[in-house]
């Protein structure tokens, strides 16, 4: 499993290229790796861990579904590759500004929450880890936007209740503590 995850991590680094995190000089891929490490505390399901590593690739890079599928088929059996791709697609935002310019942010986010309610429990677990990692980074670096973001992800965490309950609680605690800290 570790060799497979290493190859998937390399693919993620290649896909994200020189993209950096918004608030730090870190290469973007450090975020998906941290998300995967969080998930690894709760599951050994390779499709969950692989999806955690790839969760932003379709959304933020030129890599498409077919290219991702073709890569995954080189590192895992077909059923796992298809399940991983399905999870990545579930984690890819649909209601984005470019595709829905007529909708304001609040409306797009509300539609996204409704869509996310339908994703699998295992994929909800990845979403919890994503929220946790993003929240820990955004609170100290962008407190003004953090207020908006934390309210949005609190709504997501309330709505997505089928993933790992311990990780969900952990993410909710970070979000709620962040909101308290920012309201002082």
C-alpha positions in Angstrom: 0.0 0.0 0.0 2.8 2.5 0.9 4.4 2.1 -2.6 1.0 2.8 -4.2 0.5 5.9 -2.1 4.0 7.0 -2.9 3.3 6.8 -6.7 -0.1 8.6 -6.2 1.7 11.3 -4.3 4.2 11.7 -7.1 1.3 12.0 -9.6 -0.3 14.6 -7.4 3.0 16.6 -7.2 3.2 16.4 -11.0 -0.4 17.4 -11.5 -0.2 20.4 -9.1 3.2 21.4 -10.4 4.5 24.6 -8.9 1.1 25.6 -7.4 1.5 26.9 -3.9 -0.7 27.0 -0.9 -2.5 30.4 -0.7 -1.0 31.5 2.6 2.4 29.8 2.8 5.2 29.2 0.3 4.6 25.4 0.5 4.0 23.5 -2.6 0.2 22.8 -2.9 0.7 19.1 -2.6 1.6 19.4 1.1 -2.2 19.9 1.8 -3.4 16.7 0.1 -0.7 14.8 1.9 -1.8 16.1 5.3 -5.4 15.3 4.4 -4.4 11.7 3.6 -2.4 11.5 6.8 -5.5 12.6 8.8 -7.6 10.0 7.0 -5.0 7.3 7.6 -5.6 7.7 11.4 -9.2 6.4 10.8 -9.0 4.1 7.7 -6.7 1.9 5.7 -9.0 1.9 2.7 -6.6 2.6 -0.2 -9.4 4.2 -2.3 -10.0 6.7 0.5 -6.3 7.5 1.0 -5.7 7.8 -2.7 -8.8 10.1 -3.1 -7.4 12.2 -0.2 -4.2 12.6 -2.1 -5.9 13.5 -5.4 -9.0 15.4 -4.1 -8.1 18.7 -5.7 -6.5 17.5 -8.9 -9.6 17.6 -11.2 -10.7 20.9 -9.7 -7.3 22.8 -9.7 -5.2 21.2 -12.5 -5.4 20.5 -16.2 -5.7 16.7 -15.4 -9.0 15.3 -16.5 -10.9 12.2 -15.4 -9.6 10.0 -18.2 -6.0 10.9 -17.5 -6.5 10.2 -13.8 -8.2 6.9 -14.5 -5.4 5.8 -16.9 -2.8 6.7 -14.2 -4.7 4.9 -11.4 -5.0 1.7 -13.6 -1.2 1.6 -13.6 -0.9 1.5 -9.8 -4.0 -0.4 -8.6 -6.6 -3.0 -9.7 -9.4 -1.7 -11.9 -12.1 -1.8 -9.1 -9.9 0.3 -6.8 -9.0 2.7 -9.6 -12.7 3.2 -10.4 -13.6 3.7 -6.8 -10.8 6.2 -6.2 -11.9 8.2 -9.3 -15.5 8.1 -8.1 -14.4 9.5 -4.7 -12.3 12.3 -6.4 -15.2 13.2 -8.5 -17.5 13.3 -5.4 -15.0 15.7 -3.8 -14.7 18.0 -6.8 -16.8 21.2 -6.5 -19.5 21.4 -9.1 -21.1 24.8 -8.3 -18.0 26.9 -9.2 -18.1 30.6 -10.2 -16.8 29.9 -13.7 -19.7 27.5 -14.5 -22.4 29.3 -12.5 -21.6 33.1 -12.8 -25.2 34.0 -12.2 -25.2 32.5 -8.7 -23.6 34.3 -5.8 -21.2 32.6 -3.5 -23.8 31.8 -0.8 -26.1 30.2 -3.4 -23.3 28.2 -4.9 -22.2 27.0 -1.5 -25.7 26.0 -0.5 -26.1 23.9 -3.7 -22.7 22.3 -3.0 -23.8 21.3 0.5 -26.9 19.6 -1.0 -24.7 17.8 -3.5 -22.2 16.7 -0.8 -24.9 15.2 1.3 -25.2 12.5 -1.4 -21.5 11.4 -1.3 -20.4 8.2 0.3 -19.6 8.0 4.0 -16.0 7.2 3.1 -15.7 10.2 0.9 -17.4 12.4 3.6 -14.4 11.3 5.8 -12.0 12.8 3.3 -14.1 16.0 3.3 -13.8 16.2 7.1 -10.0 15.9 6.8 -9.9 18.5 4.0 -11.9 21.0 6.1 -9.8 20.3 9.2 -6.5 21.0 7.3 -7.8 24.1 5.5 -9.3 25.5 8.7 -6.0 25.1 10.7 -4.2 27.0 8.0 -6.7 29.8 7.2 -7.4 30.9 10.8 -4.0 32.3 11.5 -3.2 33.6 8.0 -6.5 35.2 6.8 -8.8 35.9 9.8 -11.2 38.0 7.8 -11.9 35.4 5.2 -11.7 32.7 7.9 -14.9 34.0 9.4 -16.8 33.4 6.1 -15.0 30.1 5.4 -15.6 28.6 8.9 -19.3 29.4 8.8 -19.5 27.7 5.4 -17.7 24.6 6.5 -19.6 24.4 9.7 -22.7 24.1 7.6 -21.0 21.3 5.6 -20.0 19.4 8.7 -23.5 19.6 10.1 -25.0 18.3 6.9 -22.4 15.5 6.2 -23.0 13.1 9.1 -22.2 9.7 7.6 -18.4 9.8 7.6 -16.0 8.9 10.5 -17.6 10.4 13.6 -14.4 10.9 15.4 -12.8 12.9 12.5 -16.0 14.9 12.1 -15.9 15.8 15.7 -12.3 16.8 15.5 -13.0 19.0 12.4 -16.1 20.6 14.1 -14.1 21.4 17.2 -11.4 23.2 15.2 -14.1 25.1 13.3 -16.0 26.1 16.4 -12.9 27.1 18.3 -11.7 29.1 15.3 -15.0 30.9 15.2 -14.8 31.7 18.9 -11.2 32.9 18.5 -12.1 35.1 15.6 -15.1 36.7 17.4 -12.9 38.0 20.3 
